[in-house]
């Protein structure tokens, strides 16, 4: 577990309605932002907002405004976001080069809204005004009484003008009179720091997924099996899909369904984001135990020669895997399950042991505690042995695939 932080500052329209939140990098709960690497900060903000906290919880339905640099855009990090839910702000350090012009044109073609941040008079990025949809005027750089002229100078058809760093009532009045569209600054509110406790993802799992998603012949089934081999990576995938990540608005309960909905490209972006945001950590035996529990759920489903439907098997595996998250997070399982936004069936199975899947989980837990009646113990023991073999195979494949320099299996 590690504490992670992100700050947000609201953006208002002329009627003082919040129409967006700018998301800001924070390395600690208090003090300066301390941004050493702008690209790394971009990855961190995206990870915190879209994976850890969840976009809906971070911005409550309005667009998230995120500072980006050309290097972050070149990596494709922005592609993890639904274009309708984000505004990409080009920092003042961004030079107006042919490569940047091409990037902005590509972003527009992909459906993204692009803003120029901290725009000042005689700004060298002026040619980009004809390409972006928003310009943020840095008020301290504009002499008193000249804001209206600056708004008029940058105004283009379809271009939204935002005045930022408003700190006094007088500045707000001048900004309104200038004809600007949006407003931001300490006069309204200072950035609010949001915090969360983050579970680290096992490094072998992440590296193994990265090695597999790059294969041209990788199948959705292979990828879902690999993601399902690490409980915390599975958690982050489900959490991301169920919290507005990539614009997917339906609820999902299984890793297979999540990977199918995300697709190979989005999955590659998500796992890359996890790595670059520094969310990885050393694997623990608890990961293997989680796999055993998940596999035992499926083995019990298959007992007595039954052949359950794929979606039922997927849900059973998910319930078993996610049932260990209380041990990972040192948090009550009900709180963890609620954060995942699972459907009532899966949530109630994990938290209350309700339904068929909940009954299977209760059997697994009773077997682990050596509390099953003799009549049920033999059946559970057979399922456990099958689960151990399956979990060992998954764990071994996970560690082999993660060895640096080794060709991925099937490559």
Residue pairs with C-beta under 8 A, 6 or more apart in sequence:
1 197
1 198
1 199
1 200
1 329
1 330
2 197
2 198
2 200
3 29
3 195
3 196
3 197
3 198
4 44
4 48
4 52
4 195
4 196
4 197
4 198
5 26
5 27
5 28
5 29
5 48
5 193
5 194
5 195
5 196
6 23
6 24
6 25
6 26
6 44
6 45
6 48
6 49
6 53
6 58
6 193
6 194
7 23
7 24
7 25
7 26
7 33
7 191
7 192
7 193
7 194
8 21
8 22
8 23
8 24
8 58
8 59
8 191
8 192
8 194
9 21
9 22
9 24
9 184
9 189
9 190
9 191
9 192
10 18
10 20
10 21
10 184
10 188
10 189
11 18
11 19
11 20
11 21
11 22
11 65
11 162
11 182
11 183
11 184
12 18
12 19
12 182
12 183
12 184
12 188
13 19
13 181
13 182
13 183
14 176
14 181
14 183
16 188
18 62
19 62
19 63
19 182
20 59
20 62
20 63
20 64
20 65
20 87
20 182
21 58
21 59
21 62
21 63
21 64
21 65
22 65
22 66
22 67
22 89
22 184
23 45
23 48
23 49
23 58
23 59
23 64
23 65
23 66
24 33
24 45
24 67
24 191
25 33
25 35
25 41
25 42
25 44
25 45
25 67
26 33
26 193
27 33
27 34
28 34
29 193
29 195
30 193
33 41
35 41
38 67
38 69
38 71
38 72
38 91
38 93
39 69
39 71
39 72
39 75
40 276
40 278
41 67
42 66
42 67
42 68
42 69
42 72
42 77
43 72
43 77
43 273
43 276
43 277
44 277
44 278
45 66
45 67
46 66
46 77
46 78
46 80
46 81
46 273
46 277
47 273
47 274
47 276
47 277
47 279
48 58
48 194
48 196
48 277
49 55
49 58
49 59
49 64
49 66
50 80
50 81
50 240
50 243
50 244
50 245
50 273
51 236
51 239
51 240
51 245
51 270
51 273
51 274
52 196
52 198
52 236
52 239
53 194
53 196
53 243
54 239
54 240
54 242
54 243
54 244
54 245
54 339
54 341
55 64
55 85
55 243
55 244
55 245
56 243
56 244
57 243
58 64
58 194
59 85
63 84
63 85
63 86
63 87
63 113
64 81
64 85
64 86
64 87
65 86
65 87
65 89
65 115
66 78
66 81
66 86
66 87
66 88
66 89
67 89
67 91
67 117
68 77
68 78
68 88
68 89
68 90
68 91
69 91
69 93
69 94
70 94
70 99
70 100
70 103
72 78
73 88
73 103
73 107
74 103
75 272
75 276
76 269
76 272
77 269
77 272
77 273
77 276
78 86
78 88
78 107
78 112
79 110
79 265
79 266
79 269
80 245
80 246
80 266
80 269
80 270
80 273
81 245
81 246
82 244
82 245
82 246
82 247
83 110
83 111
83 112
83 113
83 247
84 111
84 247
85 244
85 247
86 112
86 113
87 112
87 113
87 114
87 115
87 134
88 107
88 112
88 113
88 114
88 115
89 115
89 116
89 117
89 136
90 100
90 104
90 114
90 115
90 116
90 117
90 125
90 128
90 132
91 117
91 118
92 117
92 118
92 119
92 120
92 123
92 125
92 138
94 100
94 125
95 124
95 125
96 124
96 125
96 126
96 127
96 128
100 128
101 127
101 128
101 131
104 114
104 128
104 131
104 132
105 131
107 114
108 114
108 131
108 133
113 133
113 134
114 131
114 132
114 133
114 134
115 132
115 133
115 134
115 135
115 136
115 162
116 123
116 125
116 128
116 129
116 132
116 134
116 135
116 136
117 136
118 136
118 138
118 141
118 164
119 125
119 135
119 136
119 137
119 138
119 154
120 137
120 138
120 141
120 142
121 141
121 142
121 150
121 153
129 135
129 154
129 156
129 159
130 156
132 159
133 158
133 159
133 160
134 159
134 160
134 161
134 162
134 182
135 154
135 159
135 160
135 161
135 162
136 162
136 163
136 164
136 184
137 147
137 150
137 151
137 154
137 161
137 162
137 163
137 164
137 180
138 164
138 165
139 147
139 163
139 164
139 165
139 166
139 171
139 175
139 185
140 165
142 150
144 174
145 174
147 163
147 174
147 175
147 178
147 180
148 174
148 177
148 178
148 179
150 178
151 161
151 163
151 178
151 179
151 180
152 179
154 161
155 161
155 179
160 181
160 182
161 179
161 180
161 181
161 182
162 180
162 181
162 182
162 183
162 184
163 175
163 178
163 180
163 182
163 183
163 184
163 185
164 183
164 184
164 185
165 184
165 185
165 186
166 172
166 175
166 183
166 184
166 185
166 186
166 187
166 188
167 185
167 186
167 187
168 187
169 187
171 185
171 187
172 183
172 187
175 183
176 183
197 329
197 331
198 279
199 232
199 235
199 325
199 328
199 329
200 232
200 279
200 280
200 281
200 282
201 230
201 232
201 233
201 236
201 274
201 279
201 280
201 281
202 230
202 232
202 233
202 280
202 281
202 282
202 283
202 284
202 287
203 280
203 281
203 282
203 283
203 402
204 230
204 283
204 398
204 399
204 401
204 402
205 226
205 227
205 229
205 230
205 232
205 233
205 283
205 287
205 398
205 402
206 230
206 233
206 271
206 274
206 275
206 280
207 401
207 402
207 404
208 226
208 229
208 397
208 398
208 401
208 402
209 223
209 226
209 227
209 233
209 267
209 271
210 268
210 271
210 272
210 275
211 401
211 402
211 408
212 218
212 222
212 223
212 226
212 401
212 408
213 223
213 264
213 267
213 268
213 271
214 268
214 408
215 408
215 410
215 411
217 410
218 264
218 410
220 256
220 259
220 260
220 264
221 256
222 410
223 259
223 264
223 267
224 255
224 256
224 258
224 259
224 260
225 394
226 398
226 401
227 233
227 234
227 237
227 255
227 258
227 259
227 267
228 234
228 255
228 256
228 294
228 317
228 321
228 394
229 287
229 291
229 394
229 395
229 397
229 398
230 283
230 287
230 398
231 286
231 287
231 290
231 291
231 321
231 322
231 324
231 325
231 328
232 287
232 325
232 328
233 271
233 274
234 255
234 318
234 321
234 322
235 322
235 325
235 328
235 340
236 270
236 274
236 279
237 255
237 258
237 259
237 262
237 267
237 270
238 252
238 253
238 255
238 258
238 318
238 322
238 340
238 342
239 339
239 340
239 341
240 246
240 270
241 248
241 252
241 258
241 261
241 262
242 251
242 252
242 340
242 341
242 342
243 341
245 270
246 262
246 266
248 261
248 262
250 261
251 341
251 342
251 343
252 258
252 261
253 314
253 315
253 318
253 342
253 343
253 345
253 346
254 311
254 314
254 315
254 317
254 318
255 314
255 317
255 318
255 321
256 310
256 314
257 311
257 314
259 267
262 270
274 280
286 324
286 327
286 328
287 395
288 391
288 392
288 395
289 324
290 320
290 321
290 324
291 321
291 390
291 391
291 394
291 395
292 384
292 387
292 388
292 391
293 320
293 321
293 323
293 324
293 364
293 368
293 387
294 316
294 317
294 318
294 319
294 320
294 321
294 387
294 391
295 317
295 320
295 386
295 387
295 388
295 390
295 391
295 394
296 320
296 364
296 367
296 380
296 383
296 384
296 386
296 387
297 316
297 317
297 319
297 320
297 357
297 360
297 361
297 364
298 313
298 316
298 317
298 320
298 387
298 390
299 382
299 383
299 384
299 386
299 387
299 390
300 316
300 360
300 363
300 364
300 379
300 380
300 383
301 308
301 312
301 313
301 316
301 360
302 308
303 379
303 382
303 383
308 316
315 345
315 346
315 357
316 357
316 360
318 346
319 346
319 349
319 350
319 357
319 358
319 360
319 361
320 361
320 364
322 336
322 337
322 340
322 342
322 346
322 350
323 333
323 350
323 361
323 365
325 331
325 333
325 336
325 337
326 332
326 333
326 336
329 336
333 350
333 351
334 351
337 347
337 350
337 351
338 347
340 347
342 350
345 355
345 357
346 357
348 354
348 355
348 358
349 355
349 357
349 358
349 361
350 358
350 361
352 358
353 359
353 361
353 362
353 365
363 372
363 376
363 380
364 380
366 372
366 380
367 377
367 380
367 381
367 384
372 380
397 409
400 406
400 409
401 408
401 409
